[in-house]
Amino acid sequence: MHISELQTPALLVEQAALRHNLDTMSAALPGGRLRPHVKAHKCTSLARLQYANGHRGFTCATIREVETMAAVGLGEDLLLANEVLDTRRLGRLVEDGHRVTVAVDSAETIKAAAAGGIREVVIDVNVGLPRCGCPPESAGPLADLARRAGLVVRGVMGYEGHLMLVQPEAERREKTEQAMRRLLAASADVGGELISAGGTGTCTVNIWANEIQAGSYALMDTAYEQLGQPFQQALFVLGRVISVSAGWAVVDVGLKALSLDHGLPSIDGTEVWFCSDEHTTFRTDGVPQPAVGDLVRVRPAHVDPTVALHDTLHLVDGTQVLEQWPVDMRGW
């Protein structure tokens, strides 16, 4: 199939860039040093490629992601890096022989894990991002509470998400070390084999965690591209020019097809002015004039919520569609 046959907007994944990204990360963080985060792509077909590259454990953000990974045979070691208060669906997966570990940061989430049939947890530690996670000094007592509840405590996790886009790299490294010192202090009190942290933005500087939860590296976006990492933009939203005026044109890719939480998308060779529900308006002064019907590749600024808006990833080689992968971990 030629990409011109696709209904737009449509998600494209360039095969060569994807393969480059997977292999580059696997060389830098082989095997268990990387626990890929599937929230970035929500696609078990892509997760299978990561598994084939030697990564047997995965990070998930939702119960649905855990369930879907287990259903396709990728339930060897799944970490739900999120607090949940109803773990019954996860407990059924454990009963079926899948390894599911859940993040906890309070007595309530520990009680919920035990009540739902979870057997293994990690203590989620606040390392500077004001979101989930307990204070480092509370990690040890929470681990003791979890063990008294009959749970195995595998270790600690902490997400330095507030540092992912910090520039320059030297500052990002320094602040990551500060965050990880908090996590290492908690690990000393908690015990266990896991010190799990990180993401695509800090994967090249975080040398303190023994596993990194990066996900966006596989597809990339324009926000992470600014860091100068060795990964390539593989994800694009394909659209068609639907209107042309003096000085601007409009492509049928809008807020319902990509996320703007990290800023406007980009279109090579021009300037994006703004996005609305179904449209992206871009400048045409001083650039080759588009025509109604022209195909345009829009580069999203944030991969995770962009992918979650679509049903299908189209694996392409240039203009040829090679495969169509369902985004089968969408929803709740």
N, C-alpha and C positions, 0 to 999 in steps of 0.2 A: 504494500500500500504506500502511496505517496502521501506526504503530510497534507497536501492540498485536499485530500479526500476526507480529512478529519473535520468534525463539527467543532467550531471554535466557540469559546476558549478551550484549549486542550493542553494538558501537561506533557512536555517533551523531556526525555532524559537522553542526553548524548552518551552513547555506549562507550566511546573511547575515553571521555572525561570521567565517567563513572568508574571504569576499570582502572584508570590512572589513580583515582582517589582511593579506591579500595586497596590497591597494591601498595601505594605510598604509605598509607596508615598502617597496614599490616607489617611493613618493613620497619616502621618506627616503633610500633607497639604490637609485637607479635603475640599470638595466642591469648592467654589469660590477662596480659597487660591491658587489653582493651575489652570492655564490656559494652558493645555498641548499643546505643539508645535508639530503639525503634520508633519513638515518638516523632522523629524527624521525617521518616518516610512512610510509616504505617503500612508497609507492604511486605508480605512474607516472601514474595519472589526475590526481593532485594536482600532480605534477611538471609535467605538461603545462600546467596553469594558471599555474604559476610561469614557465614558458617563454614563455607567451603574454603575460605581464606584462613581458617584456623581458630576462629572466635566461637567458643562453645557456649559461653554465657552471654546473656542479653539483659539490657535494662529496659523496663517498660514504665509507662506513666499512668496507664489505666488498667482496670480489671479486664476490659475487652481486649486490650493488647496481649495481656498474659494468656487469656483463654485462646485467642486465635493462634498465637505462637505454639502453644501446647497442641492444638488441634492438628497442626501441620507437621508435628514431629520435632519441633524446636524447643521442647520443654525440658531440656537437660539441666539448665540452671538459669532460672528467670528471677530477676530482682525487680520488684515493684517499688521504685524509688519514690514512693508517695504514701502519705498517711491515708488509711481508709478505715471506716468504722463499721463496715459490714463485709466480712471476709468469707462468708459462707460459700460463695462461688469459687473462691480461691481454694478453700478447704477441700472442695470436691475434686479439684485438680490434684491436690496432694494425695488424696485417697486413691486416685487413679495412677499414681506413680510418678508424677511430675515434681520437679524440685522448684518450689516457689518460696522466695524469701521476701519479707515485707518490711518496709521502713517504719519504725515507731519512734515517737518523741515524747510520749506522755503515758501516764498510768492508764488512761482511757484507751489509747490505741494498742497498748499491750494487752489489755483485757479483751479488746475486740479481736485481736489476732488469735489469742488462745481459744476464745469462744467459737471462732469460725473454723477451727481445725488447722490453722497454720502451725508449723513446727519450728520454723527458723525465722529469725528477724535480724536486722541491723539497727543500731541506734543512730538515728538521724541527728546530726549536730549542727547547730547554727554557727557557721564560720564567717558570718558577716553580711549575708543576704537576709534582709528582714522578711523571711517567709516561714517555712517550716524548719524544725530543728530545735533541740533543747540546748540550753547553755552548756558549754563543755564540762563545767563542774557538776552538772546533773547527769551526765552520761553514765558514770559508774553506778550510782544508785538505781537508775532505770534498768541497767543491765542486770543488776542483782534482782530487781523486781521481776524482770522477764524470766530469769532462770527459776525463780520461785514459782512462777506460773507454769513451769514445765517447758519453756521454750529454749531452744538452742540459740545463743547469741553469736552470730558469725563475725561480728566486728562492728565497724562504724562507717558511716558515710556522711559527707558534707559537700554541699554544692556552692562553689564560689561563683555563682552566676552573675553577680554584680561586677565581676572583673573580666568577663568574656571579651569585651570590646575595648578595654582600656588600652590607650596608646601613650607613649611608645612601648615597645616590648619590654624594655628594662623595667619600666614602672609596673607593667603587668606581672612580670616575674617576681618583683619585690613584694607586691601586694598579695600575690598568690602564696608566697612563702609565709607571710603573716597569717593568712587564712589557714594554711595547712598546719602551722604550729598549733593552732587551736584544736585541729582535728587529731593531731598526733598526741596531744595531751589527753584528749578524751580516749583515744585508743589505748593509752597506757593504763587507764582505769578500767576500761571495758574488757580488753582482751579480744581473742578471736583472730582469725586470719585475714579478714578483709579491712582494708583502708581504701574506701571507694569514693572517688570524687571526680571533678574535672568535667570538661566539655571540649568542644572543638576550639574554642577561643584560647584555652589554656593547655591544650594537649601537648604543645611543644615546650612548655615551661614548667609544668607541674611534675616534678621529680620526686615528690613526697608520697603521693598516693600509690598504692601497688596495683590499682586498676583504675582506668579512666573511662568515664561514661559518655564519650563523644558520640554524636549522632549526625550532626549537620554536615560533617566532612564529606559524606558520600555524595551529596547532591550540591551542597554549597548555595550561597546567596550573596547578594552584593554587600551586606553588612560585614560578613566574615571575610569576603574578598579583600576588603580594605586592610586586613591585617598582614597581607603579604605572605600567607602560609603556602605550603607546596601543594595545595589542592586547587582544582579547576572548577569553574562553573559548569555544572552538568544539567541543571534544571532550568527550564524556560516555560513560560506560558505562551503558547501559540495563539495569535489573534489575527483578525482580518481588518484592514482599513475599511471603515463603513461610511466615512464622510471626510471630505477634503474642502478646506476653505483657504482664503488668502492668509498665509502665515501659520496655519496649523492643520492638523489632521487628527482623526479620532479612530482608535482601534477598539474592538469589542471585548476588551479585557478590563474589568472594573473591580470594585471592592468585593464583589461576590465571587471573584476568581483568584484574588491574591490578597495578602495581608499587608497593611501599611503601618503596623506597630513599630517597625524599624525604619520607617521612612518610605519615600516614594520609590516605585520600581524604576528601572532604567531601560532605555532602548538605545542600542549602539548607534552612534553618529548623530544623536539629536538630544534635545532636552525635554524631559517629561514635565508638563506644567501642573497637572492635577489629575486625580482619579475621582470618578463618581460611581454610582452603583454598577453600571454596566459598561462604563467607558473609561479610557485613558486618553487624555488630550496631550499631544506633543507638538513641539515647534517644527516648522518646515522651512523657515527662512534660512537661506544659506546652505541648504542640504538638498540632495537629490529629491525631487518632488514625488511623493507616493501617489498611487492611483487607487481609486476605490476597488477593493478586492485583493490588494496586495497582502501577502502574508508578512506578519511582523512577530519577532521573538521578543517578548517582554521578560526582563530579568527581575525576579522578585527580590525584595530586601530581606525577607524572613521566610525560610524554607518551611518550617514546621507547620504553622497555621495555613500556609498556602496549599500544601499538599492535602491537608485535612478538608479542604473545600471541594476536592475532586474525587471522582470514582475510579479513575484509571490513570496509570502512568504509561506513556507510550515510549518505549525504548526505540531510539532512532539512530541511524547512521546518516548524518546530513539530512537529506530530504526523504529518506526511505524509512518507513516504520518496520522494525524488525519483530517486535513483540508488543503485546498489550498486557500489562500487569494490573490486576485489581488492587486498589488501595483498600485492602480487606480488613485493616484494623481501625477503620474509621468508626466513630460513634461510641456509645457507652455500653 
